[in-house]
Amino acid sequence: MTHTPGQERAVAKPWYRQLYVHVLAAIVIGIVLGWRWPDLATSMEPIGTTFITAMKMLIGPIVFLTVIGGIAGVTDLKKVGRTGIKALTYFQIGTIVALLTGLVAINLFRLGDGVHADPSTLDTSGDAGQYIERGQHQHWWEFLTGIVPNSVVGPFVEGDILQVIFLAVVFGIALKMVGKAGEPIIASVGRLTEVVFKVLSFVMKAAPLGAFGAMSYAIGKFGLSTLTSLGSLILLFYVTSALFVVVVLGGVLAVYVRLNIFRLFRYFKEEFFLILGTSTAEPALPGLMRKMQFMGVERSTVGLVVPTGYSFNLDGAAIYLSLATLYIAQATDTPLSVTQQLGLLAVMLLTSKGAAGVAGGGFIALTATLSTVGHVPAAGIMLVFGIDKFMSECRALVNFFGNAVATLFVARWENGLDLARARAVLAGEAGDPSSVPETEVEAEAEKRAGTEKGAEADRRAAMPSAYSPSGARTPR
């Protein structure tokens, strides 16, 4: 009996061969090891850090090649700018809503009242002291001036996604504008993208080991007892984040895009457990880009919105920033009026952009916020330093799903979403994306792009033109 390609794709892997099952098992083993044998567990740190380093090694090339490929596949370069402006507009509005969500939550429950911490007695040595020092000397506008790299290779070495995007956009537009001379290079970009994603598939096989190493170290180093000291703040952050994702992001997805947030959770279950195990959203970036294309989002939209969102659309970091800032103010008996809190929100809207892709970025942004305003002592971040590790997973997860929703929103706004296919994919009717070769995902994207170009050409041909085929203007 013969099968069509679509039928072959619909055959899912057995549950015990699914990557997310392996990652989940590794997380559980890591927690047990960290709880029972903390000294042994902390020695597992190199396993986790090596996997994350391997993933970061590939993120720069993947973003660079995907952005160039997306720009090259656009018929009108104006669409690139239009998509970028719409994405940045959505990111800013999303960040404001996330910041307000955190402010409302901490004002309702006021967990810092009664702590009465004296900032002068807080020890700011070690890593926390370095973050405070860096945050106090960081200006809100540095994330803008830092977009332009010092060299072409620098962004790839340092892993600066914003600078990689800047280079990719410039190169992509240049390749598009040189016409036929750039076509061989664009074709090579497509082939190189396939190779890089194949390397990614090799690295992803080690994801369970990476999750095991990272989780073992976290539990062994900080211990489960750390959760009890400021458990109420952790719980508030998780509940607030969950409500934001389900109510705010789920509402946006349901009302405007007409998709179900819970089906989106199931679709990205592999990325969910990968982030949960490694405490960072970066290893899940390639999977997000690939799966977005698979579910019918245009390549150009994916290439521009997803990488940019990793630096500008940090909903989880925004909720954390507003919660932590107000908690520190309450704990240090620093009164803040409504006007001062709104002023804090305006500052955090800018400083939150510096929290991506930097070690201790959340603390640097937090210190920069407190230093800029001047009302709340920066040393107060030591009150939340011990539990930051247990909040990083939630921050990364909210950031990830925020970017997934943002991509779908902008794609729908730009008429670059195949809604019927997206619904079929989320319903599990289009097969398992992890079992589909990258070449087929690219081929499907090219097919949709070709259909779009053909429709545009037919539309232009049907319109009365004031120009002759040779390009010379015809008299009227």
C-alpha positions as CSV (number, residue, x, y, z in Angstrom):
1,M,0.0,0.0,0.0
2,T,1.4,3.4,-1.0
3,H,1.3,6.4,1.2
4,T,1.3,10.1,0.3
5,P,3.9,12.3,1.9
6,G,1.3,13.8,4.1
7,Q,0.2,10.4,5.3
8,E,3.8,9.4,6.2
9,R,4.2,12.6,8.2
10,A,1.1,11.9,10.2
11,V,2.7,8.8,11.8
12,A,3.9,10.0,15.2
13,K,6.8,8.6,17.1
14,P,6.0,6.3,20.0
15,W,5.8,8.3,23.3
16,Y,9.0,6.8,24.7
17,R,11.0,8.1,21.7
18,Q,9.8,11.7,22.0
19,L,12.5,14.2,22.9
20,Y,10.3,15.9,25.5
21,V,9.8,12.7,27.4
22,H,13.6,12.1,27.6
23,V,14.1,15.7,28.8
24,L,11.4,15.5,31.4
25,A,12.9,12.2,32.7
26,A,16.3,13.9,32.9
27,I,14.9,16.8,34.8
28,V,13.3,14.5,37.4
29,I,16.6,12.5,37.8
30,G,18.5,15.8,38.2
31,I,16.1,17.0,40.9
32,V,16.5,13.8,42.8
33,L,20.3,13.8,42.5
34,G,20.5,17.5,43.6
35,W,18.2,16.8,46.6
36,R,19.9,13.5,47.8
37,W,23.6,14.0,46.8
38,P,24.2,17.8,46.4
39,D,28.0,17.6,46.2
40,L,27.8,15.1,43.3
41,A,25.0,17.1,41.7
42,T,27.0,20.4,41.6
43,S,29.8,18.6,39.7
44,M,27.3,18.0,36.9
45,E,27.4,21.7,36.0
46,P,29.8,21.3,33.0
47,I,27.3,19.0,31.3
48,G,24.6,21.6,31.4
49,T,26.8,24.5,30.5
50,T,28.5,22.6,27.6
51,F,25.1,21.9,26.0
52,I,23.9,25.5,26.4
53,T,27.2,26.7,24.9
54,A,26.8,24.3,21.9
55,M,23.3,25.7,21.3
56,K,24.5,29.3,21.5
57,M,27.2,28.4,19.0
58,L,24.5,27.8,16.4
59,I,22.0,30.5,17.3
60,G,24.1,33.3,15.6
61,P,24.4,31.5,12.3
62,I,20.8,30.3,12.3
63,V,19.5,33.8,13.0
64,F,21.8,35.3,10.4
65,L,20.9,32.8,7.6
66,T,17.2,32.8,8.4
67,V,16.9,36.6,8.4
68,I,18.8,36.8,5.1
69,G,16.7,34.1,3.6
70,G,13.5,35.7,4.7
71,I,14.4,39.1,3.2
72,A,15.5,37.5,0.0
73,G,12.1,35.8,-0.3
74,V,10.1,39.0,0.0
75,T,8.9,40.5,-3.3
76,D,8.8,44.1,-1.9
77,L,11.4,45.4,0.5
78,K,8.9,47.8,1.9
79,K,7.2,44.8,3.5
80,V,10.4,44.1,5.6
81,G,10.3,47.6,7.1
82,R,6.5,47.3,7.6
83,T,6.8,44.0,9.4
84,G,9.6,45.3,11.6
85,I,7.7,48.4,12.6
86,K,4.6,46.3,13.4
87,A,6.6,43.9,15.5
88,L,8.3,46.6,17.5
89,T,5.0,48.3,18.1
90,Y,3.5,45.0,19.4
91,F,6.6,44.4,21.6
92,Q,6.4,47.7,23.3
93,I,2.6,47.3,24.0
94,G,3.2,43.8,25.3
95,T,6.1,45.0,27.6
96,I,3.9,47.7,29.1
97,V,1.0,45.3,29.8
98,A,3.5,42.8,31.4
99,L,5.0,45.5,33.6
100,L,1.6,46.7,34.7
101,T,0.6,43.1,35.5
102,G,3.6,42.8,37.8
103,L,2.9,46.2,39.5
104,V,-0.7,45.3,40.1
105,A,0.1,41.9,41.6
106,I,2.7,43.2,44.0
107,N,0.5,46.1,45.1
108,L,-2.3,43.8,45.8
109,F,-0.4,41.3,47.9
110,R,2.4,43.5,49.3
111,L,4.7,40.7,50.2
112,G,7.6,43.0,51.2
113,D,5.7,44.7,54.0
114,G,7.1,43.6,57.4
115,V,10.6,42.6,56.2
116,H,12.1,45.9,57.3
117,A,15.5,45.2,55.7
118,D,18.4,47.7,56.2
119,P,20.2,48.2,52.9
120,S,23.4,49.2,54.6
121,T,23.7,45.8,56.2
122,L,23.3,43.8,53.0
123,D,26.4,42.1,51.6
124,T,26.9,42.9,48.0
125,S,30.0,40.9,47.3
126,G,30.5,38.2,44.7
127,D,28.5,37.9,41.5
128,A,25.7,40.1,42.8
129,G,28.2,42.9,43.5
130,Q,29.5,42.7,39.9
131,Y,25.9,42.9,38.6
132,I,25.2,45.9,40.8
133,E,28.3,47.6,39.7
134,R,27.6,47.1,36.0
135,G,23.9,48.1,36.4
136,Q,24.8,51.3,38.1
137,H,27.0,52.3,35.1
138,Q,24.6,51.2,32.4
139,H,22.5,53.8,30.6
140,W,19.0,53.1,29.2
141,W,20.1,54.1,25.7
142,E,23.0,51.6,25.5
143,F,20.8,48.9,24.0
144,L,20.3,51.2,21.0
145,T,23.8,52.3,20.4
146,G,25.0,48.7,21.0
147,I,23.1,47.4,17.9
148,V,26.0,48.4,15.6
149,P,28.9,45.9,16.0
150,N,32.6,46.8,16.1
151,S,33.3,44.1,13.5
152,V,31.6,41.7,11.2
153,V,32.6,38.6,13.2
154,G,32.2,40.2,16.7
155,P,28.4,39.5,17.1
156,F,28.9,35.8,16.3
157,V,31.8,35.5,18.8
158,E,30.0,37.4,21.6
159,G,26.6,35.9,20.8
160,D,24.9,39.3,20.5
161,I,21.6,38.5,18.7
162,L,20.6,42.2,18.1
163,Q,23.9,42.8,16.3
164,V,23.5,39.6,14.3
165,I,20.1,40.8,13.2
166,F,21.5,44.2,12.2
167,L,24.2,42.6,10.0
168,A,21.7,40.1,8.5
169,V,19.2,42.9,7.6
170,V,21.9,44.9,6.0
171,F,23.3,42.0,4.0
172,G,19.8,40.7,3.1
173,I,18.7,44.1,1.7
174,A,22.0,44.4,-0.2
175,L,21.6,41.0,-1.7
176,K,18.1,41.8,-2.8
177,M,19.1,45.1,-4.3
178,V,22.0,43.8,-6.4
179,G,19.6,41.6,-8.4
180,K,20.9,38.7,-10.4
181,A,24.4,39.1,-9.0
182,G,23.1,38.1,-5.5
183,E,21.0,35.1,-6.6
184,P,23.9,32.5,-6.3
185,I,24.7,33.8,-2.8
186,I,21.0,33.6,-1.8
187,A,20.9,30.0,-3.1
188,S,24.0,29.2,-1.1
189,V,22.4,30.7,2.0
190,G,19.5,28.3,1.6
191,R,21.9,25.3,1.3
192,L,24.0,26.5,4.2
193,T,20.8,26.9,6.3
194,E,20.0,23.2,5.7
195,V,23.5,22.2,6.9
196,V,23.3,24.3,10.0
197,F,19.9,22.8,11.0
198,K,21.3,19.3,10.4
199,V,24.1,20.2,12.9
200,L,21.4,21.5,15.2
201,S,19.6,18.1,15.1
202,F,22.9,16.5,16.2
203,V,23.2,18.8,19.2
204,M,19.6,18.4,20.1
205,K,20.1,14.7,20.8
206,A,22.1,15.8,23.8
207,A,19.2,17.9,25.2
208,P,18.4,15.4,28.0
209,L,22.0,15.4,29.2
210,G,22.0,19.2,29.1
211,A,18.7,19.4,31.1
212,F,20.0,16.9,33.6
213,G,23.3,18.7,34.2
214,A,21.7,22.1,34.6
215,M,18.9,20.9,36.9
216,S,21.3,18.8,39.0
217,Y,23.6,21.8,39.6
218,A,20.7,24.2,40.4
219,I,19.2,22.0,43.0
220,G,22.5,20.8,44.4
221,K,23.9,24.4,44.6
222,F,20.9,26.3,46.0
223,G,18.9,23.5,47.6
224,L,15.2,23.0,47.8
225,S,15.3,24.8,51.2
226,T,15.9,28.1,49.3
227,L,12.4,27.8,48.0
228,T,10.9,28.1,51.4
229,S,12.7,31.4,52.4
230,L,10.9,33.5,49.8
231,G,8.4,31.0,48.6
232,S,5.6,33.5,48.6
233,L,7.4,35.8,46.2
234,I,8.2,32.9,43.9
235,L,4.6,31.6,44.0
236,L,3.3,35.1,43.3
237,F,5.6,35.4,40.3
238,Y,4.6,32.0,38.9
239,V,0.9,32.6,39.4
240,T,1.1,36.2,37.9
241,S,3.1,34.8,34.9
242,A,0.6,32.0,34.3
243,L,-2.3,34.4,34.4
244,F,-0.5,36.7,32.0
245,V,0.2,33.9,29.5
246,V,-3.3,32.3,29.7
247,V,-5.4,35.5,30.0
248,V,-3.5,38.2,28.1
249,L,-1.5,36.2,25.5
250,G,-4.3,33.6,25.3
251,G,-6.8,36.4,24.7
252,V,-4.7,38.0,22.0
253,L,-4.3,34.6,20.3
254,A,-8.0,33.7,20.5
255,V,-9.5,37.1,19.6
256,Y,-7.2,38.3,16.8
257,V,-5.4,35.2,15.5
258,R,-8.3,32.8,16.2
259,L,-6.0,30.1,17.7
260,N,-6.0,28.2,21.0
261,I,-3.2,29.0,23.5
262,F,-3.5,25.5,25.1
263,R,-3.0,23.8,21.8
264,L,0.1,26.1,21.3
265,F,1.4,24.8,24.6
266,R,1.1,21.2,23.4
267,Y,2.7,22.1,20.1
268,F,5.8,23.5,21.8
269,K,6.0,20.9,24.6
270,E,9.6,19.9,23.6
271,E,10.7,23.5,23.8
272,F,8.8,23.9,27.1
273,F,10.7,21.1,28.8
274,L,14.0,22.1,27.3
275,I,13.6,25.6,28.7
276,L,12.4,24.2,32.0
277,G,15.6,22.1,32.3
278,T,18.1,24.6,31.1
279,S,16.6,27.8,32.6
280,T,17.1,29.8,29.4
281,A,15.0,30.3,26.2
282,E,17.9,30.5,23.8
283,P,18.2,26.7,23.1
284,A,14.6,26.8,22.1
285,L,15.0,29.6,19.5
286,P,15.8,27.4,16.5
287,G,12.9,25.1,17.3
288,L,10.5,28.1,17.6
289,M,11.6,29.4,14.2
290,R,11.3,26.0,12.5
291,K,7.9,25.2,14.0
292,M,6.5,28.6,13.1
293,Q,7.4,28.0,9.4
294,F,6.0,24.5,9.6
295,M,2.6,25.8,10.9
296,G,2.3,28.3,8.0
297,V,4.0,31.5,9.0
298,E,5.9,33.2,6.2
299,R,9.7,32.8,6.3
300,S,10.3,36.6,6.2
301,T,8.0,37.1,9.2
302,V,9.7,34.3,11.2
303,G,13.1,35.5,10.3
304,L,12.5,39.1,11.5
305,V,10.0,38.7,14.4
306,V,11.4,35.7,16.3
307,P,15.1,36.8,16.7
308,T,14.1,40.5,17.3
309,G,11.6,39.3,19.9
310,Y,14.3,37.6,21.9
311,S,15.8,41.0,22.6
312,F,12.8,43.3,22.6
313,N,9.8,41.1,23.6
314,L,10.7,40.0,27.2
315,D,7.3,39.6,28.9
316,G,8.6,37.3,31.6
317,A,11.6,39.6,32.4
318,A,9.2,42.6,32.5
319,I,6.9,40.9,35.1
320,Y,9.9,39.9,37.2
321,L,11.4,43.4,37.0
322,S,8.2,45.2,38.2
323,L,7.6,42.5,40.9
324,A,11.2,42.6,42.2
325,T,11.4,46.4,42.2
326,L,8.3,46.9,44.2
327,Y,9.1,44.0,46.6
328,I,12.5,45.6,47.3
329,A,10.8,49.0,47.9
330,Q,8.4,47.4,50.3
331,A,11.0,45.3,52.1
332,T,13.3,48.4,52.6
333,D,10.4,50.5,53.8
334,T,10.7,52.8,50.8
335,P,7.3,54.5,50.1
336,L,6.4,54.9,46.5
337,S,3.4,57.0,45.3
338,V,1.4,56.0,42.2
339,T,3.2,58.7,40.3
340,Q,6.6,57.3,41.3
341,Q,5.5,53.8,40.3
342,L,4.4,55.0,36.9
343,G,7.8,56.7,36.6
344,L,9.4,53.4,37.4
345,L,7.3,51.7,34.7
346,A,8.6,54.2,32.1
347,V,12.2,53.6,33.2
348,M,11.7,49.8,33.2
349,L,10.3,50.0,29.7
350,L,13.7,51.0,28.6
351,T,16.0,49.1,31.0
352,S,14.2,45.8,30.4
353,K,15.6,45.8,26.8
354,G,19.1,45.2,28.3
355,A,18.1,42.0,30.0
356,A,18.5,39.7,27.0
357,G,21.5,37.6,26.1
358,V,23.7,38.9,29.0
359,A,24.8,36.9,32.0
360,G,22.9,38.3,35.0
361,G,20.9,40.5,32.6
362,G,17.9,40.5,34.9
363,F,19.9,41.9,37.8
364,I,21.7,44.4,35.6
365,A,18.4,45.7,34.3
366,L,17.0,45.8,37.9
367,T,20.0,47.7,39.2
368,A,19.9,50.1,36.2
369,T,16.3,50.8,37.0
370,L,16.8,51.4,40.7
371,S,19.9,53.6,40.0
372,T,18.1,55.7,37.4
373,V,15.1,56.4,39.6
374,G,17.2,56.8,42.8
375,H,14.3,56.2,45.3
376,V,15.0,52.5,46.0
377,P,18.4,51.3,47.2
378,A,20.2,49.2,44.6
379,A,21.7,47.0,47.3
380,G,18.2,45.7,47.9
381,I,18.6,43.3,45.0
382,M,20.4,41.0,47.5
383,L,17.0,40.3,49.0
384,V,16.0,38.4,45.8
385,F,19.4,37.2,44.6
386,G,19.1,33.8,46.3
387,I,15.9,32.8,44.6
388,D,16.6,34.2,41.2
389,K,17.6,30.8,39.8
390,F,14.1,29.4,40.7
391,M,12.5,32.3,38.8
392,S,14.6,32.1,35.7
393,E,12.8,29.1,34.3
394,C,9.4,31.0,34.5
395,R,10.9,34.1,33.0
396,A,12.3,32.2,30.0
397,L,9.0,30.3,29.5
398,V,6.9,33.5,29.5
399,N,9.4,35.1,27.1
400,F,9.3,32.1,24.8
401,F,5.5,31.9,24.6
402,G,5.3,35.7,24.3
403,N,7.5,35.5,21.2
404,A,5.4,32.7,19.8
405,V,2.2,34.7,20.1
406,A,3.9,37.8,18.8
407,T,5.0,36.0,15.7
408,L,1.5,34.7,15.0
409,F,0.0,38.1,15.7
410,V,2.3,40.0,13.4
411,A,2.0,37.3,10.7
412,R,-1.8,37.6,10.9
413,W,-1.5,41.4,10.8
414,E,0.7,41.2,7.7
415,N,-1.5,38.5,6.0
416,G,1.4,36.2,6.2
417,L,-0.2,33.3,8.1
418,D,-1.9,30.3,6.6
419,L,-4.6,30.0,9.2
420,A,-6.0,26.8,7.9
421,R,-2.7,25.1,8.1
422,A,-1.9,26.6,11.5
423,R,-5.2,25.1,12.9
424,A,-4.4,21.7,11.3
425,V,-0.9,21.7,12.8
426,L,-2.1,22.6,16.3
427,A,-4.8,20.0,16.1
428,G,-2.2,17.4,15.3
429,E,-3.5,16.7,11.8
430,A,-0.4,17.7,9.8
431,G,2.1,15.3,11.4
432,D,5.0,15.8,13.8
433,P,7.2,18.7,12.8
434,S,10.3,17.1,14.4
435,S,10.0,14.2,12.0
436,V,9.9,16.4,8.9
437,P,13.3,17.1,7.3
438,E,14.4,20.7,7.1
439,T,14.4,20.5,3.3
440,E,10.7,19.8,3.3
441,V,10.0,22.7,5.7
442,E,12.0,25.0,3.4
443,A,10.3,23.6,0.3
444,E,6.8,24.3,1.8
445,A,7.8,27.8,2.7
446,E,9.2,28.4,-0.8
447,K,6.0,27.0,-2.3
448,R,3.9,29.5,-0.2
449,A,6.3,32.3,-1.1
450,G,6.0,31.3,-4.8
451,T,2.2,31.4,-4.6
452,E,2.4,34.8,-3.1
453,K,4.7,36.1,-5.8
454,G,2.5,34.6,-8.6
455,A,-0.6,36.2,-7.1
456,E,1.2,39.6,-7.0
457,A,2.4,39.2,-10.6
458,D,-1.2,38.4,-11.7
459,R,-2.5,41.3,-9.8
460,R,-0.1,43.7,-11.4
461,A,-0.6,42.2,-14.9
462,A,-4.4,42.8,-14.5
463,M,-3.9,46.5,-13.6
464,P,-3.7,49.1,-16.4
465,S,-0.1,50.2,-16.7
466,A,1.4,53.5,-17.9
467,Y,4.6,51.6,-18.9
468,S,5.4,49.5,-21.9
469,P,7.0,46.0,-21.4
470,S,10.3,47.4,-22.4
471,G,10.2,49.9,-19.6
472,A,9.7,53.0,-21.7
473,R,6.8,55.2,-20.7
474,T,4.0,55.2,-23.3
475,P,2.2,58.4,-24.2
476,R,-1.3,58.9,-23.1
